[in-house]
Amino acid sequence: MRLYYYKTPAGNFGDDLNQWLWRQLFPIPIEQCFDDETLFLGIGSILNSEIPEYPPKKIIFGTGYGYGSLPSVTDAWRFICVRGPLTAQALELPPSAAICDSALLVRELVEPARSAEHKIAFMPHHRMINADDWQSVCESLDICYIDPAAPIQNILDKIRSSELVISESLHGAIMADAFRVPWIPVRTNSFILEFKWQDWCASIQLEHNFEWLPSIAIETDSDFKRRHRGLARFGRGRMRRSYSIALARSRLRWLARFGKRRLSSEVVFQQVYARLYDTFGKLVEQVIQTQAVKN
């Protein structure tokens, strides 16, 4: 069985969780779980037309739809569960197929922290780490900066040991909720997909809406004048970027103090987690039985 997920050259927490998680949760190396003609799709918004036709068999566990066009599903596909009700609806699956994002099973390997080391943590979208200098902004506010390209364990430790996580990364928020840490979803750019957030939030019975956070990427003169019409007199270059950074610092500070905190209810979380855990347990049982037949 081959593991299929989106690979970002610089690294991205949500995608990279696949290698880290599944190789620890399955009782044997994932390549040996099923035959070579099977593709395993776990964490990510990867249910689209980019999925390779070969191998023909697909096992979908907690995966979501969101980017691109819908995939061409065949009888060889096996939907164990998907991320949320919007994905189930888009693929015309029964409502019962929607459980939650499978990254929730990180709780089997890492427990919530007993005490907090960081009051506030901020995690940007992985596409913005080279465009925005959020690390410097966070350091100036005494906020723990979480690099989405950092090693998995490093990211998990920072999330679980924070009192609040402000996240532009979906899986930053998912992990915060898993560790029972309140979180605030933010968006600085329109390319950050709202559908996948709505899908996951619906699975844990929360309404979704982003909090606004300004981008501090270097803008063209026309972009700046369009977004800040009354501030064109600030000129360009260094002064303009200084204004953007000051605005970002002010807004991030405000969110840390007054932003609406989200967290699924303990009852809902335990119910969703139990369903996901039991469903994965049945898959593992099948893996064990398959190996017993082979041997």
Backbone hydrogen bonds, N-H to C=O, Kabsch-Sander energy under -0.5 kcal/mol:
donor,donor_aa,acceptor,acceptor_aa,energy
2,R,38,T,-2.6
4,Y,2,R,-0.5
4,Y,40,F,-2.8
8,T,6,Y,-0.6
11,G,8,T,-1.4
13,F,148,P,-1.7
16,D,12,N,-3.1
17,L,13,F,-1.4
18,N,15,D,-1.6
20,W,16,D,-1.4
21,L,17,L,-3.3
22,W,18,N,-1.9
23,R,19,Q,-1.0
24,Q,21,L,-1.3
25,L,21,L,-2.0
26,F,22,W,-2.1
32,Q,29,P,-2.4
33,C,30,I,-1.2
34,F,30,I,-0.5
38,T,35,D,-1.2
39,L,57,K,-2.6
40,F,2,R,-3.5
41,L,39,L,-0.6
41,L,59,I,-3.1
42,G,4,Y,-0.7
42,G,40,F,-0.6
46,I,44,G,-1.2
47,L,64,G,-2.1
48,N,46,I,-1.8
49,S,69,S,-1.6
51,I,48,N,-1.5
57,K,37,E,-1.8
58,K,76,A,-1.3
59,I,39,L,-2.9
60,I,58,K,-0.5
60,I,78,R,-2.7
61,F,41,L,-2.8
61,F,59,I,-0.6
62,G,81,C,-2.0
63,T,81,C,-0.8
64,G,44,G,-2.6
67,Y,45,S,-0.5
73,V,71,P,-1.1
77,W,74,T,-1.7
78,R,58,K,-2.9
79,F,77,W,-0.5
80,I,60,I,-2.1
80,I,78,R,-1.0
81,C,60,I,-1.5
82,V,97,A,-2.7
83,R,63,T,-2.7
88,A,84,G,-2.0
89,Q,85,P,-2.3
90,A,86,L,-2.3
91,L,87,T,-2.0
92,E,89,Q,-1.2
93,L,88,A,-3.3
97,A,94,P,-2.4
98,A,95,P,-1.6
99,I,82,V,-2.2
99,I,97,A,-0.7
100,C,82,V,-0.6
102,S,62,G,-1.0
104,L,101,D,-1.7
105,L,102,S,-1.7
106,V,103,A,-2.1
107,R,104,L,-1.9
108,E,105,L,-2.1
109,L,106,V,-2.2
110,V,106,V,-2.4
113,A,160,R,-0.8
117,E,161,S,-2.8
118,H,161,S,-2.5
121,A,164,L,-2.1
122,F,144,C,-2.8
123,M,166,I,-2.4
128,M,125,H,-2.0
129,I,126,H,-0.7
131,A,128,M,-0.9
132,D,128,M,-2.8
134,W,132,D,-1.1
137,V,133,D,-1.4
138,C,134,W,-2.9
139,E,135,Q,-2.4
140,S,136,S,-1.9
141,L,137,V,-0.8
141,L,138,C,-0.9
142,D,139,E,-0.8
143,I,138,C,-2.9
144,C,120,I,-2.7
145,Y,143,I,-0.5
146,I,122,F,-2.8
147,D,145,Y,-0.6
150,A,147,D,-2.0
155,I,151,P,-1.9
156,L,152,I,-2.6
157,D,153,Q,-2.4
158,K,154,N,-1.7
159,I,155,I,-2.4
160,R,156,L,-2.6
161,S,157,D,-1.2
162,S,159,I,-1.4
163,E,118,H,-2.0
164,L,119,K,-0.6
165,V,182,P,-2.1
166,I,121,A,-3.2
166,I,164,L,-0.5
167,S,165,V,-0.6
167,S,184,I,-2.6
168,E,123,M,-3.3
169,S,123,M,-0.8
173,A,169,S,-1.6
174,I,170,L,-2.4
175,M,171,H,-1.9
176,A,172,G,-1.7
177,D,173,A,-2.6
178,A,174,I,-2.2
179,F,175,M,-2.0
180,R,177,D,-1.2
181,V,176,A,-3.4
183,W,262,R,-2.2
184,I,165,V,-2.2
186,V,167,S,-2.1
187,R,211,E,-1.6
192,I,189,N,-1.4
193,L,191,F,-0.6
197,W,193,L,-0.7
198,Q,194,E,-2.5
199,D,195,F,-2.6
200,W,196,K,-2.2
201,C,197,W,-2.9
202,A,198,Q,-2.2
203,S,199,D,-1.1
203,S,200,W,-0.6
204,I,200,W,-0.9
204,I,201,C,-0.7
205,Q,202,A,-1.1
206,L,201,C,-2.7
211,E,185,P,-2.7
213,L,187,R,-1.3
224,F,220,T,-2.4
225,K,221,D,-2.5
226,R,222,S,-2.1
227,R,223,D,-2.3
228,H,224,F,-2.6
231,L,228,H,-2.2
232,A,229,R,-1.0
234,F,231,L,-2.2
235,G,232,A,-1.9
239,M,236,R,-0.9
241,R,237,G,-2.3
242,S,238,R,-2.3
243,Y,239,M,-2.0
244,S,240,R,-2.1
245,I,241,R,-2.5
246,A,242,S,-2.2
247,L,243,Y,-2.5
248,A,244,S,-2.4
249,R,245,I,-2.6
250,S,246,A,-2.2
251,R,247,L,-2.4
252,L,248,A,-2.7
253,R,249,R,-2.3
254,W,250,S,-2.0
255,L,251,R,-2.6
256,A,252,L,-2.2
257,R,253,R,-1.4
258,F,254,W,-3.6
259,G,254,W,-0.6
259,G,255,L,-1.7
261,R,259,G,-0.5
262,R,183,W,-2.9
269,F,265,S,-2.8
270,Q,266,E,-2.4
271,Q,267,V,-2.0
272,V,268,V,-2.7
273,Y,269,F,-2.8
274,A,270,Q,-2.2
275,R,271,Q,-1.9
276,L,272,V,-2.4
277,Y,273,Y,-2.9
278,D,274,A,-2.5
279,T,275,R,-2.2
280,F,276,L,-2.3
281,G,277,Y,-2.3
282,K,278,D,-1.7
283,L,279,T,-1.4
284,V,280,F,-2.4
285,E,281,G,-2.1
286,Q,282,K,-1.7
287,V,283,L,-2.0
288,I,284,V,-2.5
289,Q,285,E,-2.3
290,T,286,Q,-2.6
291,Q,287,V,-2.2
292,A,288,I,-2.0
293,V,289,Q,-2.0
294,K,290,T,-1.9
295,N,291,Q,-2.1
